Amino acid sequence: MTFDGVFLHHMTAELAELIGGRIQKVNQPFELELLLAVRTSQGSKKLLLSAHPQFGRVQFTGENLPNPQTASTFVMILRKYLSGAIITGLQQIENDRQLIFEISSKDEIGDSVQVRLVIEIMGKHSNIILYDAASGKIIEAIKHVGFSQNSYRTILPGSDYVAPPLSDLTNPFTASDEVIFEHLQTRQKFQGMGKDTWETLSNLTVPAFKEKLLTLFPSTYDNDNFSSIQLIEPAVKFDSLSELLDTYYHGKATRDRVKQQASELIRKVDNELTKSENKLKKQLQELADSDDAEIFRQKGELLNNNLTAIPASADSITLDNYYTNEPLEIALDPAYTPSQNAQRYFHRYQKLKERVKFLTGEIERTRATISYLESVSSNLTNASLSEIEDIREELVTTGFLKKRKNTTGKKHKALPPERYTAPDGSVILVGKNNIQNEEVSFKRAKKGDLWFHVKDLPSAHVLLQARPDGSTSHDDETITFAGELAAYFSKQRDSNLVQVDVLEAKKLHKPTGTPPGFVTYNREKTIRVTPDPEKIEKRKD
């Protein structure tokens, strides 16, 4: 990756249209990201600032990012100073990865206040800081840094803003031809120039160096790099740096954002899984300890059949056990008659028998809970940002999470199952969570529809519906594709030859009282498939 000082230099030029723009909205979609909606002379723009340690950047974005129901202290304070404010200037510090937004705002009584919003893109030390331009005092920062963490600069509200130490290297954009020539001859690196940029420019003549450095060429490369200038060939060119970053970070940043949004749910599901697995171990041990029930019945029966042969006040007796053809010693309580001792054994037998029956039901329910939680864990692994809230609502519905207070007044609208078009034109429905799985398997399924699920592992429920002509017969390519969807939306998505069960949807059974998405079935056929992500993406409706 090459979000270096050279990239930020060109990005600063791209962001110049923000000057004179009015900040309309301030949101913090993720922990280390800030989103500003700015009204400019050329229309509304969404400005994304990220202080992420790996994905730090500043850009326009076309992505629809979530607006959390509960605003953080950081965003509440920024809204106070930035809502309705005007961006009056942009300034990159030398050729470093620091960009300052000069902003004109108003305080509570309407007096003009000049503030600066600075983004520092410095790996794990990246930050977004708002400070007063006149006093230099920090108003708020997306990451607080105390004296114990950094003795050079404290980043806390009320502290003086101290800029990061500047590099003593030469800024290539302001250097004279003579200085550039000297650096090229002595292989001295320039300020803010990443490794890939320097490797591209270091062997050029001064005129070629300057031309390539100044020529905008938003591009990505096969070695997983991107740049604001052309590094090598071949390259994929974009119309703007912001479009490049949206495309490049779409998968990478999205996976990280999903982890951030789903972290609470993942922890909760993992904890509940551990509790349920420990509970199952105890139940199985208790069931094993209850295996003595039959011997108690046998002892009671043998005593009943030999009442006259048992001496009074005996504390034990050995009788022939006709069930095993071996002698059996039976303990007795001398305080009770032989008949009462027999009834005591029958009573213990009946009690253990009822306990076994109860434990068997409890074990089935615990296993169903574990199966359900494993499916939720699998769904979280493959979820997109828009699907996280559906899974949260599902966990609320099933009692694993408490319902959060709704401060926006908006009712959550669940997403429908995903639709795909099969090679033969049939519609395929895919459940991305257990509520959707329930809908796919029992509400949408019709006679003749085929149902797919990864064998013995959590996965999406996949429903292959009838062909457009009404036929319920499908070719092998379509059957395989439906199986690939089940494998792809599971923890086996990167595996080869995944086993997928196939059967008619109407043969599915849902035991009473089981969680959403829990089904049982038999007489299935099993196919082996290897998911193809590109083919799956192309066939999504």
Stockholm file with secondary structure:
# STOCKHOLM 1.0

chainA/1-541         MTFDGVFLHHMTAELAELIGGRIQKVNQPFELELLLAVRTSQGSKKLLLSAHPQFGRVQFTGENLPNPQTASTFVMILRKYLSGAIITGLQQIENDRQLIFEISSKDEIGDSVQVRLVIEIMGKHSNIILYDAASGKIIEAIKHVGFSQNSYRTILPGSDYVAPPLSDLTNPFTASDEVIFEHLQTRQKFQGMGKDTWETLSNLTVPAFKEKLLTLFPSTYDNDNFSSIQLIEPAVKFDSLSELLDTYYHGKATRDRVKQQASELIRKVDNELTKSENKLKKQLQELADSDDAEIFRQKGELLNNNLTAIPASADSITLDNYYTNEPLEIALDPAYTPSQNAQRYFHRYQKLKERVKFLTGEIERTRATISYLESVSSNLTNASLSEIEDIREELVTTGFLKKRKNTTGKKHKALPPERYTAPDGSVILVGKNNIQNEEVSFKRAKKGDLWFHVKDLPSAHVLLQARPDGSTSHDDETITFAGELAAYFSKQRDSNLVQVDVLEAKKLHKPTGTPPGFVTYNREKTIRVTPDPEKIEKRKD
#=GR chainA/1-541 SS CCCSHHHHHHHHHHGGGGTTCEEEEEEEEETTEEEEEEEETTEEEEEEEECCTTTCEEEECCCCCCCCSSCCHHHHHHHHHHTTCEEEEEEECTTSSEEEEEEEEECTTSCEEEEEEEEECCGGGCEEEEEETTTCBEEEESSCBCTTTCSSCCBSTTSBCCCCCCCCSCCTTTCCHHHHHHHHHHTCCCTTCCHHHHHHHTTSCHHHHHHHHHSCCCEECTTSCEESSCCSSSCEECSSHHHHHHHHHHHHHHHHHHHHHHHHHHHHHHHHHHHHHHHHHHHHHHHHHGGGHHHHHHHHHHHHHTGGGSCTTCSEEEEEETTTTEEEEEECCTTSCHHHHHHHHHHHHHHHHHHHHHHHHHHHHHHHHHHHHHHHHHHHHHCCHHHHHHHHHHHHHTTSSCCCCCSSCCCCCCCCCEEEECTTSCEEEECSSHHHHHIIIIISCCTTCEEEEETTSCBCCEEECCCTTSCCCCCHHHHHHHHHHHHHTBTTTTCSSEEEEEEEGGGCBCCTTCCTTCCBCCSCEEEEECCCHHHHHHTBC
#=GC SS_cons         CCCSHHHHHHHHHHGGGGTTCEEEEEEEEETTEEEEEEEETTEEEEEEEECCTTTCEEEECCCCCCCCSSCCHHHHHHHHHHTTCEEEEEEECTTSSEEEEEEEEECTTSCEEEEEEEEECCGGGCEEEEEETTTCBEEEESSCBCTTTCSSCCBSTTSBCCCCCCCCSCCTTTCCHHHHHHHHHHTCCCTTCCHHHHHHHTTSCHHHHHHHHHSCCCEECTTSCEESSCCSSSCEECSSHHHHHHHHHHHHHHHHHHHHHHHHHHHHHHHHHHHHHHHHHHHHHHHHHGGGHHHHHHHHHHHHHTGGGSCTTCSEEEEEETTTTEEEEEECCTTSCHHHHHHHHHHHHHHHHHHHHHHHHHHHHHHHHHHHHHHHHHHHHHCCHHHHHHHHHHHHHTTSSCCCCCSSCCCCCCCCCEEEECTTSCEEEECSSHHHHHIIIIISCCTTCEEEEETTSCBCCEEECCCTTSCCCCCHHHHHHHHHHHHHTBTTTTCSSEEEEEEEGGGCBCCTTCCTTCCBCCSCEEEEECCCHHHHHHTBC
//
